[in-house]
Amino acid sequence: MGELRRRRRSGELRTASGNDGKERDSGKKGFDASSMTPEKPKLSREQRENLRLMHVERKKDFICIERVKEKIVNVLDGLELHTGVFSAKEQKRIVNEVYQLQEKGRKGELKEHTFNAPRKWMRGKGRVTIQFGCCYNYAIDRSGNPPGILQREEVDPLPPLFKVMIRRLIKWHVLPPTCVPDSCIVNIYDEGDCIPPHIDNHDFLRPFCTISFLSECDILFGSNLKTEGPGEFSGPYSTPLPVGSVLVLNGNGADVAKHYVPAVPTKRISITFRKMDESKRPVWFTLEPDLQGIEPLPIKFF
């Protein structure tokens, strides 16, 4: 009997010890340090947008001093470069949209003057262009029309995604609300394609902007760019255009300095947004309701 009592007491101890261990383990499991860390407050859509807006980088200190009409001037005054406006995911969506538009053009599903894919007859010549909002004539054509907007030629209206981009440019303080773009031109470059030195026609108001996709390339500026060979020029100032960046041209940067994109080393896409002079708009043009009354976002720090 004494042995039985000892065994029972020993079993009770073991049982108690086991229960005590379980309770301690349970206590350990119940106390989770991570559960004591407060959850990060979820940001509203407006807060997330404002946070991204605050991280946009803006370069506005471009300087290139030249003598123009007997005066020493900074020919790049008014030039701006904005980065961080479009995320990598947004850029991919935009590029996919451009390729879909290009395919529509090839199939004849866009208006005649919207899509142009010329034959590559010399180095640098032959990039694909897609125009929306107006048809722009780069040089005197066979009908004798001078360079500028062809008011009686019809093109497709701005695609919905492009209007979303325009709203972003205004709301994020890239372009002013007094100069909301109503037209654009898409340039699709293959390796070796370029854009020769030029100043954008004054059928378009200032400022205007161009956005770079797929690959980085250089852009050259100068009041007097020199010809070095077929499709090749040199100038006093060059700056890279990072992928996804927005180059804004205004002031001397738009009207004194010519700009030129040298032969690109790989595929590239650019989208240039411009606002037409009201007196130069096509006869068929109508205002886009969703591009009216856009206001820049207030920059809030939180």
C-alpha positions as CSV (number, residue, x, y, z in Angstrom):
1,M,0.0,0.0,0.0
2,G,2.8,2.3,0.9
3,E,4.4,1.7,-2.5
4,L,1.1,2.3,-4.3
5,R,0.8,5.6,-2.5
6,R,4.3,6.6,-3.4
7,R,3.6,5.8,-7.1
8,R,0.4,7.8,-7.0
9,R,2.2,10.8,-5.4
10,S,5.0,10.4,-8.0
11,G,2.4,10.3,-10.8
12,E,0.6,13.4,-9.5
13,L,3.9,15.3,-9.4
14,R,4.7,14.2,-12.9
15,T,1.3,15.2,-14.1
16,A,1.5,18.5,-12.3
17,S,5.0,19.0,-13.7
18,G,3.7,18.2,-17.2
19,N,0.7,20.6,-16.8
20,D,3.0,23.3,-15.5
21,G,5.2,22.9,-18.5
22,K,2.2,23.1,-20.8
23,E,1.0,26.2,-19.0
24,R,4.4,27.8,-19.4
25,D,4.5,26.8,-23.1
26,S,1.0,28.2,-23.5
27,G,2.1,31.4,-21.7
28,K,5.1,31.7,-24.1
29,K,2.9,31.2,-27.1
30,G,0.3,33.7,-25.8
31,F,3.0,36.4,-25.4
32,D,4.0,37.3,-28.9
33,A,6.2,40.4,-29.1
34,S,4.9,41.1,-32.6
35,S,1.4,41.3,-31.4
36,M,2.4,44.2,-29.1
37,T,3.6,46.3,-32.2
38,P,0.9,48.5,-33.4
39,E,-0.2,48.1,-37.0
40,K,0.9,50.8,-39.4
41,P,-2.1,53.0,-40.2
42,K,-3.4,52.4,-43.7
43,L,-3.0,55.4,-46.0
44,S,-5.8,56.7,-48.0
45,R,-5.5,56.9,-51.8
46,E,-5.0,60.7,-51.5
47,Q,-2.3,60.2,-48.9
48,R,-0.4,57.7,-51.0
49,E,-0.6,60.0,-54.0
50,N,0.7,62.9,-51.9
51,L,3.5,60.7,-50.6
52,R,4.6,59.9,-54.2
53,L,4.2,63.5,-55.2
54,M,6.7,64.6,-52.5
55,H,9.3,62.1,-53.8
56,V,9.3,63.5,-57.4
57,E,12.7,64.9,-58.2
58,R,12.9,68.1,-60.1
59,K,16.0,69.5,-61.8
60,K,15.6,73.1,-62.9
61,D,19.2,74.4,-62.8
62,F,20.3,73.7,-66.4
63,I,22.9,76.2,-67.6
64,C,24.4,76.6,-71.0
65,I,25.8,80.1,-71.7
66,E,25.9,81.2,-75.4
67,R,26.1,84.4,-77.3
68,V,22.8,85.0,-79.1
69,K,22.2,88.2,-81.1
70,E,25.1,89.8,-79.4
71,K,23.8,89.0,-75.9
72,I,25.2,86.5,-73.4
73,V,22.2,84.3,-72.4
74,N,21.5,81.0,-70.7
75,V,19.9,79.2,-73.6
76,L,18.5,76.5,-71.2
77,D,16.6,78.8,-68.9
78,G,13.1,77.3,-68.5
79,L,14.2,73.7,-69.0
80,E,13.1,71.2,-66.3
81,L,13.6,67.4,-65.8
82,H,11.1,65.6,-63.5
83,T,11.8,62.0,-62.4
84,G,9.5,59.7,-60.3
85,V,6.3,60.8,-62.0
86,F,5.4,57.4,-63.4
87,S,6.2,54.1,-61.6
88,A,7.7,51.1,-63.4
89,K,4.3,49.4,-63.4
90,E,2.7,52.5,-64.9
91,Q,5.4,52.8,-67.5
92,K,4.8,49.2,-68.6
93,R,1.1,49.8,-69.0
94,I,1.8,52.9,-71.1
95,V,4.3,51.1,-73.3
96,N,1.8,48.2,-73.9
97,E,-0.8,50.8,-74.9
98,V,1.6,52.3,-77.4
99,Y,2.3,48.9,-79.0
100,Q,-1.5,48.2,-79.2
101,L,-2.0,51.6,-80.9
102,Q,0.9,50.8,-83.3
103,E,-0.7,47.5,-84.2
104,K,-4.0,49.2,-84.8
105,G,-2.2,51.6,-87.1
106,R,-0.6,48.8,-89.1
107,K,-4.0,47.2,-89.5
108,G,-5.6,50.4,-90.7
109,E,-7.8,50.8,-87.7
110,L,-6.7,54.4,-87.0
111,K,-7.4,57.4,-89.1
112,E,-5.1,57.9,-92.1
113,H,-3.2,60.9,-90.6
114,T,-2.9,59.4,-87.1
115,F,-0.4,56.7,-87.9
116,N,2.7,57.1,-90.0
117,A,5.4,54.4,-90.6
118,P,7.7,55.8,-93.3
119,R,10.3,53.8,-95.2
120,K,13.8,54.1,-93.7
121,W,15.5,55.8,-96.6
122,M,18.6,57.0,-94.7
123,R,20.3,56.7,-91.4
124,G,18.1,58.2,-88.6
125,K,15.0,58.5,-90.8
126,G,12.0,56.3,-90.4
127,R,10.8,56.4,-86.9
128,V,7.1,55.5,-86.4
129,T,4.8,58.4,-85.3
130,I,1.3,58.4,-83.9
131,Q,-0.5,61.7,-83.6
132,F,-3.6,62.5,-81.5
133,G,-5.6,65.7,-81.3
134,C,-4.2,67.3,-84.4
135,C,-2.1,66.5,-87.5
136,Y,1.2,68.2,-87.5
137,N,3.1,68.8,-90.8
138,Y,6.9,68.8,-90.2
139,A,7.9,70.4,-93.5
140,I,6.3,71.8,-96.6
141,D,4.3,69.0,-98.1
142,R,3.4,68.2,-101.7
143,S,0.3,70.4,-101.5
144,G,2.5,73.4,-100.5
145,N,1.2,73.4,-96.8
146,P,3.9,75.0,-94.6
147,P,5.1,73.3,-91.3
148,G,2.4,73.5,-88.6
149,I,-1.0,72.1,-87.7
150,L,-3.1,71.0,-90.7
151,Q,-6.5,72.3,-89.6
152,R,-8.6,70.3,-92.0
153,E,-6.8,66.9,-91.6
154,E,-8.5,64.6,-89.1
155,V,-6.7,62.4,-86.6
156,D,-8.0,60.3,-83.7
157,P,-8.7,61.9,-80.3
158,L,-6.5,61.4,-77.3
159,P,-6.7,57.8,-75.9
160,P,-8.2,57.5,-72.4
161,L,-4.9,56.4,-70.8
162,F,-3.1,59.5,-72.3
163,K,-5.7,61.7,-70.7
164,V,-5.0,60.0,-67.3
165,M,-1.3,60.9,-67.9
166,I,-2.1,64.5,-68.7
167,R,-4.1,64.8,-65.5
168,R,-1.1,63.4,-63.5
169,L,1.2,66.0,-65.1
170,I,-1.0,68.9,-64.0
171,K,-1.9,67.5,-60.6
172,W,1.7,66.7,-59.8
173,H,3.1,70.2,-60.6
174,V,4.9,69.1,-63.8
175,L,2.8,71.3,-66.2
176,P,0.8,74.4,-65.2
177,P,-3.0,74.2,-65.2
178,T,-3.0,77.2,-67.6
179,C,-1.4,74.9,-70.3
180,V,-3.2,71.6,-70.2
181,P,-2.2,69.6,-73.3
182,D,-4.8,68.8,-75.9
183,S,-2.6,67.0,-78.4
184,C,0.3,64.6,-78.5
185,I,2.7,62.8,-80.7
186,V,4.2,59.3,-80.0
187,N,7.6,58.5,-81.4
188,I,8.6,54.9,-81.7
189,Y,12.4,54.6,-82.3
190,D,14.3,51.6,-83.6
191,E,18.1,51.4,-83.1
192,G,19.7,54.2,-85.1
193,D,16.6,56.5,-85.3
194,C,17.0,60.1,-84.3
195,I,15.2,63.5,-84.3
196,P,17.1,66.3,-86.1
197,P,17.8,69.7,-84.5
198,H,14.6,71.9,-84.3
199,I,12.5,74.3,-82.3
200,D,8.9,73.2,-81.8
201,N,6.5,75.1,-84.0
202,H,4.6,78.0,-82.3
203,D,1.3,76.5,-83.3
204,F,1.9,74.9,-79.9
205,L,2.0,76.9,-76.7
206,R,4.7,76.8,-74.0
207,P,5.5,74.9,-71.9
208,F,5.3,71.4,-73.4
209,C,6.8,68.1,-72.3
210,T,8.2,64.8,-73.6
211,I,8.2,61.6,-71.6
212,S,10.8,58.8,-72.2
213,F,10.2,55.1,-72.1
214,L,12.0,51.8,-72.6
215,S,15.6,53.1,-72.7
216,E,17.7,56.1,-71.6
217,C,19.1,58.4,-74.3
218,D,20.8,61.7,-74.6
219,I,19.3,65.0,-75.8
220,L,21.5,67.8,-77.1
221,F,20.8,71.5,-76.9
222,G,22.4,74.6,-78.4
223,S,21.5,77.7,-80.4
224,N,23.7,76.5,-83.2
225,L,24.0,72.7,-83.6
226,K,26.5,71.5,-86.1
227,T,26.1,68.8,-88.7
228,E,28.7,66.0,-88.3
229,G,27.3,63.5,-90.9
230,P,24.0,61.9,-92.0
231,G,21.7,62.0,-89.0
232,E,24.6,63.1,-86.7
233,F,25.0,66.6,-85.1
234,S,27.0,68.1,-82.2
235,G,26.1,70.8,-79.7
236,P,27.4,72.5,-76.6
237,Y,25.2,70.8,-74.1
238,S,24.0,67.2,-73.6
239,T,21.9,65.7,-70.8
240,P,20.5,62.1,-70.4
241,L,16.8,61.4,-70.4
242,P,16.2,58.6,-67.8
243,V,13.5,56.0,-68.4
244,G,10.2,57.4,-67.2
245,S,11.5,61.0,-66.9
246,V,9.5,64.0,-68.0
247,L,11.4,66.8,-69.8
248,V,9.6,70.2,-69.7
249,L,10.6,72.8,-72.3
250,N,9.8,76.4,-71.7
251,G,11.4,79.9,-72.1
252,N,14.9,79.9,-73.7
253,G,15.0,76.1,-73.4
254,A,12.0,75.9,-75.8
255,D,12.6,79.0,-78.0
256,V,16.3,79.8,-78.2
257,A,18.0,76.5,-77.9
258,K,17.4,73.9,-80.6
259,H,17.1,70.3,-79.4
260,Y,18.1,67.1,-81.0
261,V,18.0,63.4,-80.1
262,P,21.0,61.5,-81.6
263,A,20.7,58.1,-83.0
264,V,19.4,55.9,-80.2
265,P,21.4,52.8,-79.3
266,T,18.3,50.6,-78.7
267,K,14.5,50.8,-78.9
268,R,12.9,53.8,-77.4
269,I,9.5,55.4,-77.1
270,S,8.7,59.1,-76.4
271,I,5.3,60.8,-75.9
272,T,5.2,64.6,-76.3
273,F,2.2,66.4,-74.9
274,R,1.4,70.0,-76.2
275,K,-1.4,72.5,-76.0
276,M,-2.4,74.0,-79.3
277,D,-2.9,77.7,-79.9
278,E,-6.6,78.1,-80.0
279,S,-6.5,79.9,-83.4
280,K,-4.6,76.9,-84.8
281,R,-6.9,74.1,-83.7
282,P,-8.4,71.8,-86.3
283,V,-11.8,72.8,-87.5
284,W,-13.2,69.5,-86.1
285,F,-11.6,69.9,-82.7
286,T,-13.7,69.7,-79.5
287,L,-12.6,70.1,-75.9
288,E,-12.2,67.0,-73.8
289,P,-14.6,67.3,-70.8
290,D,-12.3,65.3,-68.5
291,L,-9.3,67.6,-69.2
292,Q,-11.2,70.7,-67.9
293,G,-10.7,72.3,-64.5
294,I,-7.7,70.2,-63.4
295,E,-6.0,71.7,-60.4
296,P,-2.5,70.9,-58.9
297,L,-2.6,68.9,-55.7
298,P,-1.8,70.7,-52.5
299,I,1.5,69.3,-51.1
300,K,0.7,68.0,-47.6
301,F,3.3,66.8,-45.1
302,F,2.0,64.1,-42.7
